[in-house]
Amino acid sequence: NGETIVLDSLIHKGPVLVNFWALWCEPCKLEMRTLQSLYIKYKDRNFSILAINQDNQKSVSKVSSFIASQKYSFYVATDPNGEVAQQFNVHNIPYGLLFDRNGKVVYKALGYKPGDEKKLEEALEKIFSVKNE
């Protein structure tokens, strides 16, 4: 929607999953469904998701309608030139990085197969248990 998203400000609030994905990537779209469920479950604990789309200039216009049709409510950004992906050294998607509140990467995920979200949820629970001590 034209809004600028600053990763540091999200991290300051709580854990953030940065997830790189594309419309042409079927495993990415499967994973997005599970991410929405995790987001709903943990958003009240200040968990954020920043899904960064990797479609090119030709297909990036379809991203908004896809997100709306799936009713995803986490942050979505587009990176049609791959500049953000390059900064994060992303070579394959889906690719996810979970940052704790200190900005430390505490979990990485390359690729997606059903069930992988359980590992992400375990990493989240670990962050929340440390926070509550």
ABEGO torsion letter per residue (X at the ends): XGBBBBAAAAAAAEBBBBBBBBAABAAAAAAAAAAAAAAAAAAAAGBBBBBBBABBAAAAAAAAAAAAAAGBABBBBBBAAGAAAAAAGBABOBBBBBBBAAGBBABBBBEBBBGAAAAAAAAAAAAAAAAAX
